[in-house]
């Protein structure tokens, strides 16, 4: 696997040397997954953040979505369920309009594991049914064996719902057998309309401290000024800002300010202080964006 990381990095460097940085995102995403398998979450997170910055700068949606769900897994695996949820949801949003069965199945698989860990077993079973449906036309879901989470996920769902309840929810989810329908199921939207199926607002992915830092960034403060206001060390403030950018899929402080202004219900009060059925596609074999 270490050799694979080296090969992926060389492929990425070749694209960058040719002025094709966005195309190298596919290989950078592979680096994230390989580092996860190697048991190096720090290296995986670093590669994931690098991929998000490149995707944001280039406007690349497809490979950017791969980076988001991979980084979402890293966040969730280290115990940040809200951050993992936000990143995998953002990945699924990015995948809208691409007929990418493998990419959607991978993002949905990770989202299913996170949903189980949050205790919503019936919804997780429906999501897993959609993963099964999407995987029928590909060899296997690309991440189904990662960390043994699929088996533990199924075991926990059956324990919560019972075999009959599990099979019923699984069958319901199996009706969502296209990327469009599966994404609609995951994001609770009406397929093909883009409208919310319920009025509920997605939870804010930021921790309470991160919300405080985001509020100060939105006011125009530097990291050092925010650190002074909140009695934090500059390094801690830098880390909070980096986490905010990663969780929201942003690359600039200005985007944080805009997000803060447009999401009052999510952030709360400021502180008084082509067909992609077969595989994940390398450059030249990407699925069609029909948007």
TATAWO-V242473 format. One record per backbone hydrogen bond with DSSP energy under -0.5 kcal/mol. CO is the residue of the C=O (numbers start at 1). NH is the residue of the N-H. Records with the same first field share a line. If there is no record, write none. Layout:
# TATAWO-V242473
CO = NH / NH
This chain:
# TATAWO-V242473
1 = 5
2 = 6
3 = 7
4 = 8
5 = 9
6 = 10
7 = 11
8 = 12
9 = 13
10 = 14
11 = 15
12 = 16
13 = 17
14 = 18
15 = 20
16 = 19
20 = 23 / 24
21 = 24
22 = 25
23 = 26
24 = 28
25 = 29
26 = 30
27 = 31
28 = 32
29 = 33
30 = 34
31 = 35
32 = 36
33 = 37
34 = 38
35 = 40
36 = 39
40 = 44
41 = 45
42 = 46
43 = 47
44 = 48
45 = 49
46 = 50
47 = 51
48 = 52
49 = 53
50 = 54
51 = 55
52 = 56
53 = 57
54 = 58
55 = 59 / 60
59 = 61
61 = 65
62 = 66
63 = 67
64 = 68
65 = 69
66 = 70
67 = 71
68 = 72
69 = 73
70 = 74
71 = 75
72 = 76
73 = 77
74 = 78
75 = 80
76 = 79
79 = 81
80 = 84
81 = 85
82 = 86
83 = 87
84 = 88
85 = 89
86 = 90
87 = 91
88 = 92
89 = 93
90 = 94
91 = 95
92 = 96
93 = 96
95 = 98
97 = 290
98 = 100
99 = 101 / 276
100 = 104
101 = 105
102 = 106
103 = 107
104 = 108
105 = 109
106 = 110
107 = 111
108 = 112
109 = 113
110 = 114
111 = 115
112 = 116
113 = 117
114 = 118
115 = 120
116 = 119
119 = 121
120 = 124
121 = 125
122 = 126
123 = 127
124 = 128
125 = 129
126 = 130
127 = 131
128 = 132
129 = 133
130 = 134
131 = 135
132 = 136
133 = 136
134 = 137
135 = 138
141 = 144
143 = 146
144 = 150
145 = 148
146 = 149
148 = 152
149 = 153
150 = 154
151 = 155
152 = 156
153 = 157
154 = 158
155 = 159
156 = 160
157 = 161
158 = 162
161 = 165
162 = 166
163 = 167
164 = 168
165 = 169
166 = 170
167 = 171
168 = 172
169 = 173
170 = 174
171 = 175
172 = 175
173 = 176
175 = 177
178 = 182
179 = 183
180 = 184
181 = 185
182 = 186
183 = 187
184 = 188 / 189
185 = 188
188 = 197 / 198
189 = 191
190 = 193 / 194
195 = 190
207 = 211
208 = 212
209 = 213
210 = 214
211 = 215
212 = 216
213 = 217
214 = 218
215 = 219
216 = 221
217 = 220
222 = 226
223 = 227
224 = 228
225 = 229
226 = 230
227 = 232
228 = 231
233 = 237
234 = 238
235 = 239
236 = 240
237 = 241
238 = 242
239 = 243
240 = 244
241 = 245
242 = 246
243 = 247
244 = 248
245 = 249 / 250
246 = 249
252 = 256
253 = 257
254 = 258
255 = 259
256 = 260
257 = 261
258 = 262
259 = 263
260 = 263
263 = 267
264 = 268
276 = 102
278 = 139
282 = 285
288 = 99 / 290
